[in-house]
Amino acid sequence: MDNQNLFSFLRQCFPADMDRTAVEVIDGPGAGLHYSWRDIERATAMMANLLVSLDLPEGARIAVQVEKSVESLILYLATLRAGYVYLPLNTAYQSAEIAYFIGNAEPSVVVCSPQNHGWVSKIAFTAGTRHVFTLGENRTGSLLDRAAHHADVHEPVHRKADDLAVIIYTSGTTGRSKGAMLSHGNMLSNALVLKDYWRWQPDDVLIHALPIFHVHGLFVAIHGALINGSPMLWLNRFDPQAVIRLMPRATVFMGVPTLYVRLLGEPSLTREQAARMRLFISGSAPLLIETFREWERRTGHTILERYGMSETIMLTSNPCDSDARFGDARERRGGTVGFPLPGVDLRIMDDTGAVVPVGEVGGIQVRGPNVFGGYWRMPEKTAEEFTADGFFRTGDVGRIDADGYVTIVGRSKDLIISGGYNVYPAEIEGCINEMPGVAESAVVGVPHPDFGEVGVAVVIPRSGARPDPQALIADLKSRLANFKVPKHCFIVDELPRNTMGKVQKNLLRETYQGLFR
């Protein structure tokens, strides 16, 4: 049987001239460095050999919380190459969050930033992790020091398509994070479909300005470039002016709506500057129609919106261009996420389990080779989220129009998507409710011109108490990642409720929806 290890396939796509540039670092400590395809091959082999030398158990998890760098990309590829399971963690996560992930995933190896080694290693060793390494964005750390002593030749470990490759943690509406298990086959099938659907060209160059601890930046962008043998212009941190300066050298850019808003704020964004670009892709959060139209006016390009999840990678996409296989030329429609990708079955269902008529709203369910196998160590939750005929209940609400375009009109329960990150109010409410003087709280998402949505906390004080809103927010910042922290906090005497006593969050959203307009 052929080796289905994702890295093994990606390596076959490297160009014949291995000395060509694969990644050019634009900013940060490594600015100006060029990594060739041969460098990627050798460095991943050395790091894979290091991991193998640790005598880890089969299916060992490698948990990683480091700043973006080419070396962190190499660590991801080396983990795949060595046949282990990669576990990326948001760099904004704080100690309580990291303790949960490490306790739940039980990684054999933890890699963290040098400045966090003290507290991360304490959590990891207490949880039973055997190895803790450091990796700095300036090409330093114990991981690289140890890898330097290993051979630069390594045969990718044999893996089947359904073998676990990655665990991506995605918070649940109960506040308890769930580890979505993605296989080598899940990711490869999606990468192959997107290569064709987005018409990757031999001369494409990708501007990579996204974080690499979630699906968008780590899988969609990186896999796309690697499977096409395309070089990446690598930004450790998004800088709108730098992205615009790079456009004459590139052809593809992927971003969340927040990035497009910030790019539009730069006078240097013009049709002339974007003339060489072929494709602008947006996802991870809804793109405002105003942003969609203004981008077209300013650059002459129409943003391609798509829809995916941590559990499924990409599910739908607006068309890249006209294609005779689909009959008449199809346009990219603002406010929609296009069509189900080839191989993806998508249906809109009502509460009774029946498919809704065309144009009507219902719950989105999906099935396909890209859909994950389940949640890590949560068999009951996994069973709950899949239908008897194998469809995954996304929790998103949408509709399909007469032309087949999918539109997302809502999300599961109270999910907030802020700057491309998922924020679950239940987790934040749990923290607020533990604070002195707080009787109850409700967190809702409201529109924001930059982030798409941001959280607003509404708090009922305990009798005789009057908590300070700013103090509550400051306390939250010490407990949670910054993207989860509400932008405003209001103290009120009561929350709107229905006859069953449930808080009516829709009324709260209406009350505060104009806060940032």
C-alpha positions in Angstrom: 0.0 0.0 0.0 1.3 3.5 -0.8 2.3 5.7 2.1 -0.6 8.0 2.9 1.5 10.2 5.2 0.6 13.8 4.2 4.2 14.9 4.3 5.2 12.1 2.0 2.8 13.4 -0.6 3.7 17.1 -0.1 7.4 16.2 -0.6 6.6 14.6 -4.0 5.3 18.1 -5.0 8.5 19.9 -4.3 10.0 21.3 -7.5 12.7 19.5 -9.4 15.1 22.3 -8.6 15.4 21.9 -4.9 17.7 25.0 -4.6 14.9 27.3 -5.5 13.4 29.5 -2.8 10.5 27.9 -0.9 10.1 30.6 1.8 11.4 34.1 1.9 11.2 35.8 5.4 10.0 39.4 5.1 10.0 40.5 8.7 11.2 39.7 12.2 14.6 38.4 13.3 15.0 36.4 10.2 14.1 39.1 7.7 15.9 38.5 4.4 16.5 34.8 4.9 15.7 32.5 2.0 14.8 28.8 2.7 15.2 26.6 -0.3 13.2 23.4 -0.9 16.3 21.5 0.0 16.5 23.4 3.3 12.9 22.3 4.1 13.7 18.7 3.2 16.9 18.5 5.3 15.5 20.5 8.3 12.3 18.4 8.6 14.4 15.2 8.4 16.7 16.4 11.2 13.8 17.4 13.4 11.9 14.1 12.6 15.0 12.1 13.6 15.1 14.0 16.9 11.5 13.1 17.6 12.0 9.5 16.7 15.1 9.3 19.0 12.9 10.2 21.9 11.3 6.7 21.7 7.8 8.1 21.9 4.7 5.9 22.0 2.7 5.2 18.9 0.3 8.1 18.2 2.2 10.5 20.5 1.0 14.1 20.6 3.4 17.0 20.0 1.8 20.1 21.6 3.2 23.4 20.2 2.7 27.0 21.5 5.3 29.1 19.8 5.5 32.3 17.8 5.2 32.1 14.0 8.5 31.3 12.3 9.7 29.1 9.4 11.2 26.8 12.1 7.7 26.3 13.6 6.5 25.4 10.1 9.4 22.9 9.9 8.3 21.4 13.3 4.8 20.9 12.0 6.1 19.1 8.8 8.6 17.1 10.8 5.8 15.9 13.2 3.9 14.6 10.2 7.0 13.1 8.7 7.8 11.2 11.9 4.2 9.9 12.1 3.2 11.7 15.3 0.2 13.9 16.0 0.6 17.7 15.8 -1.3 19.8 18.4 -1.1 23.6 17.6 -2.1 26.0 20.4 -2.9 29.6 20.1 -0.1 31.8 21.3 -2.6 34.0 23.2 -3.6 31.1 25.5 -2.8 31.6 29.2 -1.9 29.2 32.0 -5.4 27.9 32.8 -6.1 27.2 29.2 -2.7 25.5 28.5 -3.2 23.4 31.6 -6.5 22.1 30.2 -5.1 21.3 26.8 -2.1 19.5 28.1 -4.2 17.6 30.7 -6.7 16.5 28.1 -4.3 15.7 25.2 -1.5 14.2 27.4 1.2 15.1 24.9 4.6 13.3 25.0 6.3 16.5 23.9 5.6 20.1 24.5 7.3 22.9 22.6 7.0 26.5 23.8 8.5 29.9 23.4 11.7 30.4 25.5 10.1 33.2 27.5 7.3 30.9 28.6 9.4 27.9 29.5 9.2 28.4 33.2 5.4 28.2 33.6 4.7 25.9 30.6 7.2 23.3 31.7 5.8 23.3 35.2 2.3 22.5 33.8 3.7 20.0 31.4 5.8 18.0 33.8 3.1 18.0 36.4 0.8 16.5 33.8 3.3 13.8 33.0 4.8 15.1 29.8 8.2 13.6 29.3 9.9 16.2 27.1 9.7 20.0 27.0 11.6 22.0 24.4 11.8 25.7 23.5 11.7 27.3 20.0 12.1 31.0 19.6 11.1 33.1 16.6 14.8 34.2 16.3 15.9 30.6 15.3 17.0 29.8 18.9 15.9 27.2 21.5 16.6 23.8 22.8 14.6 22.1 20.0 16.9 23.4 17.3 20.0 22.8 19.4 19.1 19.1 19.8 17.9 18.7 16.2 21.3 20.0 14.9 22.9 16.7 16.1 20.7 14.5 14.0 21.0 13.2 10.4 19.4 15.1 7.6 18.0 12.0 5.9 14.7 10.5 7.0 12.2 8.3 5.3 8.6 9.4 6.1 6.9 7.0 8.5 4.2 4.9 6.8 0.7 6.1 7.6 -2.8 5.1 6.4 -5.3 7.7 5.2 -7.4 7.4 8.3 -4.4 7.7 10.7 -4.6 10.7 13.1 -2.4 13.6 12.0 -3.6 16.6 13.9 -5.7 17.6 16.8 -7.3 21.1 16.6 -8.9 22.3 19.8 -12.2 24.2 19.2 -14.2 25.5 22.2 -17.7 24.3 22.7 -20.8 26.2 23.6 -20.6 24.7 27.1 -17.2 26.3 27.5 -15.3 22.9 27.4 -12.8 22.8 24.5 -13.1 19.9 22.1 -10.2 18.4 20.2 -11.1 17.8 16.5 -9.2 14.8 15.2 -8.1 15.3 11.6 -6.4 12.4 9.6 -3.8 12.5 7.0 -6.5 11.7 4.5 -8.8 14.5 5.7 -6.1 17.1 5.0 -4.8 15.6 1.8 -8.2 15.3 0.2 -9.0 18.9 0.9 -5.6 20.2 -0.3 -6.0 18.3 -3.6 -9.6 19.7 -4.1 -8.5 23.3 -3.4 -5.5 23.1 -5.7 -7.9 22.3 -8.6 -10.8 24.5 -7.5 -8.7 27.6 -6.9 -6.7 27.0 -10.1 -3.2 27.1 -8.5 -0.8 28.1 -11.3 2.9 27.1 -11.8 4.0 30.7 -11.2 1.9 31.4 -8.2 3.5 33.1 -5.2 1.7 33.2 -1.8 1.8 36.1 0.7 1.5 34.2 4.0 0.4 36.7 6.7 -1.8 34.5 8.9 -1.0 32.8 12.2 -0.2 29.1 11.9 -2.0 27.7 14.9 -5.4 27.2 13.2 -6.8 25.7 10.0 -6.7 28.8 7.8 -3.0 29.6 8.0 -1.6 26.2 8.8 -3.6 23.9 6.4 -5.4 26.0 3.8 -2.5 28.4 3.0 0.6 26.3 3.7 -0.8 23.0 2.1 -1.9 25.0 -0.9 1.6 26.5 -1.5 3.4 23.2 -0.8 1.2 21.0 -2.9 1.7 23.4 -5.8 5.5 23.8 -5.2 4.9 27.6 -4.9 7.1 29.9 -2.9 5.8 31.8 0.1 6.6 35.4 1.1 6.5 34.9 4.9 5.3 37.5 7.3 5.6 36.6 11.0 3.1 39.3 11.8 0.5 41.0 9.6 1.5 44.4 8.4 -0.8 46.0 5.9 1.9 48.2 4.4 4.2 45.3 4.0 1.5 43.1 2.3 0.7 45.9 -0.2 4.5 46.3 -0.9 4.7 42.6 -1.7 1.7 42.5 -4.1 3.8 43.1 -7.3 5.9 40.0 -6.4 2.9 37.8 -5.5 -0.3 36.3 -7.0 -2.3 34.9 -4.0 -3.3 36.3 -0.6 -5.4 34.7 2.1 -6.8 36.7 5.0 -9.6 37.1 7.5 -12.0 40.0 7.0 -10.2 42.1 9.6 -7.0 42.0 7.4 -9.0 43.3 4.4 -10.4 46.1 6.4 -6.9 47.1 7.5 -5.6 46.9 4.0 -8.3 49.2 2.8 -7.2 51.7 5.4 -3.9 52.1 3.5 -3.7 54.8 0.7 -1.1 52.7 -1.1 -3.7 50.0 -1.9 -4.4 50.7 -5.6 -5.3 48.9 -8.8 -1.8 49.4 -10.0 -0.3 47.9 -6.9 -2.6 44.8 -7.0 -2.3 44.4 -10.8 -0.2 41.2 -10.7 -2.3 39.5 -8.0 -4.5 36.7 -9.2 -6.6 35.7 -6.2 -7.7 37.2 -2.9 -9.4 34.7 -0.5 -11.3 35.5 2.7 -12.6 33.3 5.4 -12.8 32.4 9.1 -15.5 35.1 9.7 -18.2 36.8 7.7 -17.0 39.5 5.2 -19.2 42.6 5.3 -20.7 43.4 2.0 -19.3 46.9 2.3 -15.8 45.5 2.5 -16.4 43.2 -0.5 -17.6 46.1 -2.6 -14.9 48.6 -1.5 -12.2 46.0 -2.2 -13.5 45.6 -5.8 -13.7 49.3 -6.3 -10.2 50.0 -5.0 -8.3 47.0 -6.5 -10.4 45.7 -9.4 -10.3 42.3 -7.7 -13.3 40.4 -6.4 -12.6 38.7 -3.1 -13.3 35.0 -3.1 -15.2 34.0 0.1 -15.2 30.4 1.4 -16.5 28.5 4.3 -14.8 25.9 6.5 -14.4 24.7 10.1 -11.7 23.2 12.3 -13.6 19.9 12.1 -13.9 19.9 8.3 -11.2 22.2 6.8 -12.9 23.7 3.7 -16.5 22.9 2.8 -17.6 25.5 0.2 -16.1 28.2 -2.0 -17.1 30.8 -4.4 -15.8 30.0 -7.9 -12.3 30.9 -8.9 -13.2 31.7 -12.5 -15.5 30.4 -15.2 -15.2 26.7 -16.0 -16.9 24.8 -18.8 -17.4 21.8 -16.4 -20.0 23.9 -14.6 -21.8 25.2 -17.7 -22.1 29.0 -17.8 -19.5 31.2 -16.1 -20.3 31.6 -12.4 -19.7 34.8 -10.5 -18.3 35.4 -7.0 -21.3 36.7 -5.0 -20.7 38.9 -2.0 -22.5 37.7 1.1 -22.3 34.1 0.1 -19.7 31.3 0.6 -20.3 29.8 -2.9 -20.9 26.2 -3.6 -20.1 22.9 -1.9 -16.6 21.8 -2.9 -16.3 18.6 -5.1 -16.7 15.6 -2.9 -18.6 17.5 -0.2 -22.3 16.7 0.4 -24.0 19.7 2.1 -27.7 19.8 3.1 -29.9 22.3 4.9 -32.2 20.6 7.5 -35.0 21.7 9.7 -35.6 20.7 13.3 -37.6 17.6 12.3 -34.7 16.2 10.2 -36.2 17.0 6.8 -34.4 18.9 4.0 -35.7 22.4 3.8 -37.0 23.9 0.4 -34.6 26.0 -1.7 -34.0 29.4 -0.2 -35.2 28.5 3.3 -33.1 28.6 6.4 -32.0 25.6 8.4 -29.1 23.8 10.0 -26.1 23.0 7.8 -25.0 19.4 7.7 -22.0 18.1 5.7 -20.4 14.8 4.7 -17.1 14.1 2.8 -13.5 12.9 2.9 -12.5 16.1 4.6 -14.8 15.7 7.6 -13.0 14.8 10.8 -13.3 11.5 12.6 -14.6 12.8 15.9 -13.6 14.7 19.0 -10.6 13.5 21.1 -11.7 11.4 24.0 -15.4 12.5 23.6 -17.2 9.6 22.1 -20.6 10.7 23.4 -20.1 14.2 21.9 -18.9 12.8 18.7 -22.0 10.5 18.4 -24.2 13.5 19.2 -22.8 15.6 16.4 -23.2 13.0 13.6 -26.4 11.9 12.0 -27.3 8.2 11.5 -26.3 8.5 7.8 -22.9 10.1 8.6 -23.5 13.8 8.2 -21.8 16.2 10.6 -24.0 18.8 12.2 -22.0 22.0 11.8 -24.2 24.0 14.2 -24.2 26.8 11.6 -27.4 28.0 10.1 -27.8 28.8 6.4 -29.6 28.5 3.1 -29.0 27.5 -0.5 -30.5 29.7 -3.2 -32.0 28.6 -6.6 -28.5 29.0 -8.2 -26.8 26.8 -5.6 -25.0 29.5 -3.6 -24.7 28.8 0.1 -25.2 31.7 2.5 -24.4 31.5 6.2 -27.1 33.4 8.2 -26.2 32.4 11.7 -24.1 30.3 13.9 -24.5 27.7 16.6 -26.1 29.3 19.7 -24.1 32.3 20.7 -20.8 31.8 19.0 -18.9 35.1 18.4 -16.3 35.3 15.6 -13.9 38.1 16.4 -11.1 38.8 13.9 -11.4 35.3 12.6 -11.2 33.6 16.1 -14.1 31.7 17.6 -15.2 33.1 21.0 -17.7 31.1 23.1 -19.6 33.3 25.6 -20.2 30.4 28.1 -16.4 30.2 28.8 -16.2 34.0 29.4 -19.4 34.0 31.5 -18.0 31.3 33.7 -15.0 33.4 34.5 -17.0 36.6 35.1 -19.5 34.7 37.4 -16.6 33.7 39.7 -15.5 37.2 40.3 -16.4 39.1 43.5 -19.6 41.0 43.5 -21.0 39.3 40.4 -24.4 37.5 40.5 -24.8 36.6 36.8 -23.5 37.6 33.4 -24.3 37.4 29.8 -21.9 37.9 26.9 -23.1 38.6 23.4 -21.4 39.5 20.1 -22.1 42.8 18.4 -21.0 44.2 15.0 -17.6 45.8 14.8 -16.1 47.5 11.7 -12.7 46.0 12.2 -13.1 42.7 13.9 -16.5 41.7 12.4 -17.8 41.0 15.9 -16.6 41.7 19.4 -18.0 40.6 22.8 -20.0 42.8 25.2 -20.5 41.6 28.8 -23.6 42.5 30.6 -23.4 41.9 34.4 -25.9 41.7 37.2 -24.2 42.6 40.6 -24.8 40.8 43.8 -27.0 42.5 46.3 -25.1 45.4 47.9 -22.2 45.2 45.4 -21.2 47.4 42.5 -18.4 45.8 40.5 -16.2 48.1 38.4 -16.6 47.2 34.7 -13.0 48.1 33.9 -11.7 46.0 36.8 -13.8 43.0 35.6 -12.3 43.3 32.1 -8.7 43.7 33.5 -9.3 40.5 35.5 -10.4 38.7 32.4 -7.3 39.7 30.6 -5.2 37.9 33.2 -7.2 34.7 32.7 -8.1 34.5 29.0 -6.6 35.1 25.6 -7.1 38.7 24.6 -9.3 37.9 21.6 -11.8 36.4 24.0 -12.1 39.4 26.3 -15.2 41.6 25.8 -14.5 45.1 24.5 -17.2 46.6 26.9 -18.8 45.7 30.2 -22.1 47.0 31.4 -23.6 46.7 34.9 -27.4 46.3 34.9 -30.1 45.5 37.4 -31.6 42.6 35.4 -31.3 40.6 32.2 -34.2 40.1 29.7 -35.7 36.7 30.1 -38.4 34.6 28.5 -41.2 32.9 30.4 -38.9 29.9 31.2 -36.3 32.2 32.7 -33.8 31.9 29.9 -31.8 35.0 29.1 -32.9 36.5 25.8 -29.6 37.2 24.2 -31.2 38.4 21.0 -32.6 41.4 22.9 -29.2 42.1 24.3 -27.7 42.1 20.8 -30.3 44.5 19.6 -29.6 46.8 22.6 -25.9 47.0 22.0 -25.6 46.4 18.2 -24.9 50.1 17.5 -22.2 50.4 20.1 -19.3 50.4 17.5 -21.0 51.9 14.5 
